[in-house]
Every structure is written in structure tokens, then in C-alpha cells.
Amino acid sequence: MSKPISTPLKKPIGALAVLNLADGILTYWGLLAGAIEEANPLLGGLSPLAVFTVKLLLSVCLAAFLFTSLVRL
């Protein structure tokens, strides 16, 4: 069994995926409560659930990028 490759960018990209997920959750709660407005013009017209879904999918894609064998970071 091969040892996982440890690279310098793996931890920062993992942290970015977690921060993106936290951003999605906090944005969802803020939009539902009416405390904030989405400033991104691409997401501004969407419902809070749609905004959360887009941000969640982006976080999942970023996290999945860490486990591809095609890219060595």
C-alpha cells in the first residue's frame, strides 16, 4: 500500500474548502434572518437555499480536488 503524498498546498487548500463551507452556512443563516444581503451579483437574485447549494458544491469540488491523482500539489 502506497503512502499518501504530502505536499505543501494540501493543508491550505483543505483549509480553504472548510472556510468556503463556513461561508456558505453563515451566508445561509444571515440571508434567512434578513441580517445580510448577498453582495455577489451572480448569487444576489437566488434564494438562500440556492446560494447555500452553490457554495456547498464549490466547497465539495475544492475538497475533491485534493484527492485527485491527476494533480500533484
WONOR-V546849 format. One record per helix or strand of 2 or more residues. SS is the DSSP state (2 for helix, 1 for strand). FROM is the first residue (numbers start at 1). TO is the last residue. If there is no record, write none. Layout:
BEGIN
ss:SS from:FROM to:TO
ss:SS from:FROM to:TO
END
This chain:
BEGIN
ss:2 from:8 to:33
ss:2 from:48 to:65
END
